[in-house]
Amino acid sequence: MAFDLRQLWVTEWIVCGFFLYLIVLSRLRPLAPARRRRVLIVGLVCIALAVVLSQLRMSPSLRIVRDWVPAVYLLQGYWLCGLFFQRPSLRLERRLLAFDAWLFRRTGLRRVAARAPRLVASWFEATYLLAYPFVPAGFGVFLALGHRGRADAFWMAALIAGFTCYGMLPWIQTRPPRALASDRPLWMPHPSLRQLNTTVLQRMSVQVNTCPSGHAATSVAVALTIVTAGAPATGAGFLLVAASIVVATVLARYHYTIDTLLGLAAGIAAWGIAFLSL
């Protein structure tokens, strides 16, 4: 079978470029042999899958696989980037905490948040938990709205947003504020929600901070994509949840403010690139 690289989606070019970046970086950075092998194997599998799927004659089942597999690329990219973490930059952590302390003091945000009803705090804690299914749920809604032919644009927005954030982890290495004894949430949601988020993070996350915030970036990119799909009410609902996720990243101390602001910018930029370029 002759390969025709013109058949690759823009999304698949992004996947190939991102995992090639990680493979090359794994040869240049000091990584344990097991981690280096994992980056190489997973990276090559993702690249090969993207290329092969672009070349096959699309049966209905293969079309479904090609439509949905970018969610796997996104998750694998996140996990692989976590393998590059060596040690936190204590100086950078202090600066990020100092900025947050200054901001909360100047705006009175800590005082205001501390007075918020538990129901309000619990809403934001719950929406942070929704960040995990937010991308696949958004894609499902995007398809239901009749935009299957624009799947490439959807995943362009989501992957550019996510990979921009994850790809910085080898260079910007910090712990999340929730992991620091000197920091604490600005409010207290229902304990079961906080514990559930903590458990999910322990089992699914790489246990380190991404700057920019991947939660903020992907949520905003997906929400704006749904708005673009021409469903005002549905888009408004996604924007509300995305905005709540963005707020929760800071006030629940899952991210530093700078992480979230940069993630917000990355999400908007990714959406703009995807839907202004296609």
C-alpha positions in Angstrom: 0.0 0.0 0.0 1.4 3.4 -1.1 1.3 6.0 1.6 -0.4 9.3 0.7 0.5 11.8 3.4 -2.1 14.2 2.0 -4.7 12.0 3.6 -3.6 12.9 7.2 -5.8 15.3 9.1 -4.1 18.4 10.5 -4.8 16.8 13.9 -2.8 13.7 12.9 0.1 15.9 11.8 0.0 17.6 15.2 0.0 14.1 16.9 3.0 13.0 14.8 4.9 16.3 15.5 4.2 16.2 19.3 5.2 12.6 19.9 8.3 13.1 17.7 9.1 16.1 19.9 8.8 13.9 23.0 10.9 11.1 21.5 13.7 13.5 20.6 13.5 15.2 23.9 13.8 11.8 25.7 17.2 11.3 24.1 18.4 14.7 25.2 17.1 14.9 28.7 18.4 12.8 31.7 15.7 10.1 31.9 15.8 6.7 33.5 16.1 3.9 30.8 12.6 2.6 31.6 11.1 6.0 31.1 13.0 6.6 27.9 11.8 3.3 26.5 8.2 4.1 27.4 8.4 7.5 25.7 9.9 5.8 22.6 7.4 2.9 22.4 4.2 4.9 23.2 5.3 7.7 21.0 6.0 5.5 18.0 2.7 3.6 18.5 0.7 6.9 18.5 2.5 8.1 15.4 2.0 4.8 13.6 -1.6 4.7 14.5 -2.3 8.2 13.3 -0.5 7.5 9.9 -2.1 4.1 9.4 -5.6 5.2 10.1 -5.2 8.0 7.6 -4.3 5.5 4.9 -7.0 2.9 5.4 -10.2 2.8 3.4 -12.8 4.0 5.9 -15.4 1.5 6.9 -18.0 2.8 9.4 -16.1 1.1 12.3 -12.7 2.5 11.3 -14.2 6.0 10.9 -15.5 5.8 14.4 -12.0 4.8 15.6 -10.4 7.6 13.7 -12.9 10.1 15.0 -12.4 9.2 18.7 -8.8 8.1 19.0 -7.5 11.6 19.4 -8.8 11.5 23.0 -6.3 8.6 23.6 -3.5 10.7 22.0 -4.3 13.5 24.4 -4.2 11.3 27.4 -1.0 9.5 26.4 0.7 12.8 25.7 -0.1 14.0 29.2 1.2 10.8 30.8 4.4 10.8 28.8 5.2 14.4 29.6 4.9 13.5 33.3 7.8 11.1 32.9 10.1 14.1 32.3 9.6 15.5 35.8 12.8 15.4 37.7 12.6 17.9 40.6 10.5 21.0 41.4 11.9 24.4 40.9 11.5 25.7 44.5 12.4 29.3 43.4 9.6 29.3 40.8 7.1 27.8 43.3 7.9 30.6 45.7 7.3 33.2 43.1 4.1 31.7 41.9 2.8 31.5 45.5 3.9 35.0 46.2 2.0 36.3 43.2 -1.1 34.5 44.4 -0.8 35.8 47.9 -0.4 39.3 46.6 -3.4 38.9 44.2 -5.6 37.5 46.9 -4.6 40.2 49.4 -5.2 43.0 46.9 -8.5 41.7 45.7 -9.8 40.4 49.0 -10.5 37.2 47.2 -9.5 34.9 50.0 -11.8 36.7 52.4 -14.7 36.7 50.0 -14.3 33.0 49.0 -14.1 32.0 52.7 -17.6 33.4 53.2 -19.1 31.5 50.2 -21.7 28.9 51.1 -20.5 25.3 51.0 -23.0 24.7 48.1 -21.1 27.2 46.0 -17.7 25.8 46.8 -19.1 22.3 46.1 -20.3 23.4 42.7 -16.8 24.5 41.6 -15.3 21.4 43.1 -17.7 19.2 41.2 -17.0 21.1 37.9 -13.3 20.5 38.3 -14.1 16.8 38.4 -16.0 17.2 35.2 -12.9 18.4 33.4 -11.9 14.8 32.8 -15.0 13.7 30.7 -15.4 17.3 29.3 -13.4 16.7 26.1 -15.0 13.4 25.0 -18.4 14.7 26.1 -17.9 17.8 24.0 -16.9 15.8 21.0 -20.0 13.6 21.4 -22.2 16.7 21.5 -20.3 18.1 18.5 -21.1 15.0 16.5 -24.7 15.0 17.7 -25.0 18.6 16.3 -24.2 17.3 12.9 -20.5 18.3 12.6 -18.9 14.9 11.9 -17.2 16.4 8.9 -15.4 18.9 11.1 -14.0 16.4 13.5 -10.5 17.5 12.5 -11.2 21.0 13.6 -12.6 19.9 17.0 -9.5 17.8 17.7 -7.2 20.5 16.4 -8.5 22.8 19.1 -8.4 20.3 21.9 -5.0 18.8 21.0 -3.3 22.2 20.4 -4.6 23.4 23.8 -3.6 20.3 25.7 -0.3 19.6 24.0 0.8 23.2 24.5 0.3 22.8 28.2 1.7 19.3 28.6 4.6 20.0 26.3 5.9 22.6 28.7 6.1 20.2 31.6 9.7 19.1 30.8 10.8 22.7 31.0 8.6 24.2 33.8 8.6 21.8 36.8 6.6 22.7 39.9 4.3 21.0 42.3 0.6 22.0 42.4 -0.3 24.4 45.3 -2.6 21.8 46.8 0.6 19.7 47.5 2.4 22.4 49.4 2.0 22.6 53.2 2.2 26.4 53.0 -0.9 26.7 50.8 -4.6 25.9 51.3 -7.9 26.1 49.4 -9.7 29.4 49.6 -12.9 27.6 50.6 -14.2 24.3 51.8 -16.5 22.2 49.6 -18.2 19.1 50.7 -15.5 16.8 52.0 -16.6 13.8 49.9 -16.2 15.9 46.7 -12.7 17.0 47.7 -11.8 13.4 48.6 -13.1 12.2 45.2 -11.1 14.8 43.3 -8.0 13.8 45.4 -8.5 10.1 44.6 -8.9 10.7 40.9 -5.8 12.9 40.8 -3.8 10.2 42.7 -4.8 7.6 40.2 -5.0 9.5 36.9 -2.7 12.5 37.1 1.1 12.7 36.9 1.1 14.3 40.4 2.8 17.4 39.2 1.8 20.8 37.9 1.3 21.8 34.3 2.0 25.4 33.4 -0.1 26.5 31.5 -3.1 24.6 33.1 -4.2 21.8 30.9 -7.6 21.8 32.6 -8.2 25.4 31.8 -6.9 25.2 28.2 -8.8 22.1 27.0 -12.0 23.1 28.8 -12.1 26.6 27.2 -11.1 25.3 23.8 -13.9 22.7 23.8 -16.5 25.1 25.1 -15.7 27.6 22.4 -15.9 24.9 19.8 -19.4 24.0 20.9 -20.4 27.6 20.7 -19.0 27.6 17.2 -21.1 24.6 16.3 -24.2 26.8 16.3 -26.0 25.7 19.4 -26.4 28.8 21.6 -28.0 27.1 24.6 -25.7 24.1 24.6 -22.7 26.3 24.0 -23.7 28.5 26.9 -23.9 25.4 29.2 -20.4 24.3 28.1 -19.1 27.8 28.7 -20.6 27.9 32.2 -18.9 24.6 33.1 -15.6 25.7 31.5 -15.7 29.0 33.3 -16.3 27.1 36.6 -13.5 24.8 35.9 -11.2 27.7 35.3 -12.3 29.4 38.6 -11.9 26.1 40.5 -8.3 25.6 39.3 -7.3 28.6 41.3 -9.7 28.9 44.3 -9.5 25.2 45.1 -5.7 25.5 44.7 -5.2 22.9 42.0 -3.2 25.4 40.0 -1.5 28.7 40.5 -3.2 31.8 39.0 -0.5 32.2 36.4 -1.0 28.6 35.3 -4.7 29.2 34.8 -4.4 32.6 33.0 -1.9 31.0 30.6 -4.1 28.0 30.1 -7.1 30.3 29.4 -5.0 32.1 26.7 -3.8 28.8 25.3 -7.4 27.5 25.0 -8.7 30.6 23.2 -5.7 30.6 20.9 -6.1 26.9 20.1 -9.8 27.4 19.2 -8.9 30.4 17.1 -6.2 28.5 15.2 -8.6 25.5 14.6 -11.6 27.4 13.4 -10.0 30.3 11.6 -7.6 28.1 9.6 -10.1 25.4 8.3 
